[in-house]
Amino acid sequence: MIKYFPFKILILCILLPPVLYILTIQVLEQHLETTFKKELEEIYIGDSAPLLKGSLEIEEAVIRNINRFLRKKNFQAWGIRVRVTVTTRQGNMLYPRTFDFDDKDIPVSQMSPAETAARNYSLLNQGLVLEFDLSIEHARLLSGLILGLYILAALGTFLWFYRIGAKKSKTEILKQEQEIAHLQDLEKAYQKELVSLNQEQQTLSAELGQVKQHFEGEKKRASVNEEEMIQEIINLEEKLEANLAHQQQQRQVIAELSDKIQQYETGKRKTRKEKIKEEEIYQKRFSTLYKQTAVHPKAVDGFAGLTAELQLKAEEIIHQLNQDPDLVPVKRKVFGKKNRETVFEVIFAYKGRLYYRLMPDTRVEVVSIGTKHTQAKDLSFLNNL
């Protein structure tokens, strides 16, 4: 199941929600600040006619319009913090005042309308500066909705990939179970045939004993042709040898089937893509570690098919060949058919087989690696070198 679920998807599902949340908050803050500031700039002074007539002080108009705007937008309910200041270019503060009050509590000016109008006109001529700062608070309504949306999207993505991985894993397990059942049926069939051969062996052995006894008796009485009896014994011995050879062949087939069943049950059987990738890793490793020894692709393929224990023993032989080929114990020499090139056979871990040859540049090339089960294929490959 794990190999069908990409680990990077899990990392993205964990990391992306907070990252996107932070980026969204920043972008949204800039957008809202620009939008609301522009909207406030259009209304915070209001109608200028009362200001120029002197019926309303400019501070009163600014306070009333800004407070009405803030109540209408209801920033606090959404978890948005807003800071608004209005000053003249000469630094006179119009909003907020040093004290706060509602629209109903705005102090009544003691100045005459003409004085108020002159003052308003003077402040407007100075130029008004509106500062609008907006920030979205964390763990509030708006920020919570944004974060929740990204978390739900991440969970949905995770669940989608999880279902795909589960489906692939279930399909693979079903195929493995079918293959294991098929191999077990073959093993049972060969076991039955082996039992039959054992029974036949016992029968032939009994017949051979009887014939020998009969031969001895007839020889003493000289009533049977000695030459015919010897030939019958030879025939029975040949049958017995053929039976023993057949048994050995059946045992080898059963061993191979048992190995395949074990590989399927332990999940060690690899896909073709995984096997090619594994062979590339071994090839790079050999070329890096053993500079005086070349490893043929056929040998790398055979090495990848070995168990971990046999791989360790095979690499010990490769290491010895790289250091000093004369120290490696050679079982026999194998000659190719075409140019009669000499290839040396080395046995490791009892059933392991390694074949190498000496190259013209004094280096050693490992041409094939396998076991007793693959020996026939390996020798056929060597004959075509």
C-alpha positions, 0 to 999 in steps of 0.5 A: 500500500505504501509504495502506491501512495506518493510520499510527496503528496502527503508532504504537500497535503501537510505543508500547503494549507498553512503556506497558502493560508499565509499567502492568501491572508497577505494578498487579501489584506492588500486587496481589502485595504486598497478597496476600502481605502478608495471607497472611504476616500470618496465619502469621508469628507461628505458634502462640502456645502455645509462645510463652506457655509459654516453649519458643520465643522470639518472634524464633525463631518469626518468623524461622522462619515468614518464612524458610519462607514466602519459600522456599515462594514462591520469589520470586527465581526469578521475578525478584521482590524482597521486603523484610520487616521485623517490629518492635514498636511501640516500635521493637524489631527482630524481623526481620531480625536484625542477623545472619542464620542458618538455622532450624537455627542459631537461637541457644538462649536462656539464659533460663528458660521462665518468663522467655522466656514473660514476655518473649514476652508483653511483646513481643506486648502492645507490638504487632507491625508487619509491613512487606512491600515487593515489587517486580518486577525488569526483565529477569527471568522474570516481567517478561520474560513480560509484555513478551513477551506484549504484543510478540506481541500488537502484532506480531499486530495489525500483521500483521493490518492489514498483510494487510488493506492488502495485499489492498486494494492488490492489488485496486486495482492489478488494477482499474487494470491492467484500466482501463489495458488497456481504454483502450489497446484504445480508443486502438489502435482510434482509431489504426487509424481515424485511419490509415484517415482519413489514407488516405482523405484522400490518396485524396480529395486525389489525386482532387481533383488529377485533377479539377482537371487534368481540369477545366482540360483540359476547359475548354480544349477546352470539351467539358465543362460548366464549371458541373458541374465547379465543383460537383464540385470544391466537393463534393470540397472539402467532403468534404476539410474533413469529413475534416479535421474528423473527423481533428481529433476523433479526435486530441482523443479520442486525446489524452484517452485518453492523458491518462487512461492516464497518470493511471492509470499514475502513480496520480494518479486519485483516489477520489470521497472524496479528490476531495471532500476535495481540493475542500474544501481548495481552497475554504477556501484560495481564500476565505482568500487571495482576499477580493475574489474568489469561486470557484464550486463548479464552478470548484473542481471544474474546478481540482481536475481540472487538472494541477499545472502548470495549477493553478499558472497558473490560480491566477496568474489568480485572484490577478490578478483579486483584485488588479486585474481590469483587468490580466487579458487577456480573450479574449472575452465569453460571454453566458448565454441566460437573463439575457444576463449577461456572462461573460469568458473567459481563456486560460492555459497555451495549453489552460487556460480560466477564466471569470469575471463581475463581481458587483454588489458590485464583487467578481469571481466565478470561475464555471468552470475547465477546458481545451479538452477541457472547453470544451463542458461549461463553455459549457453550464454558463455558458448556464444561469447 
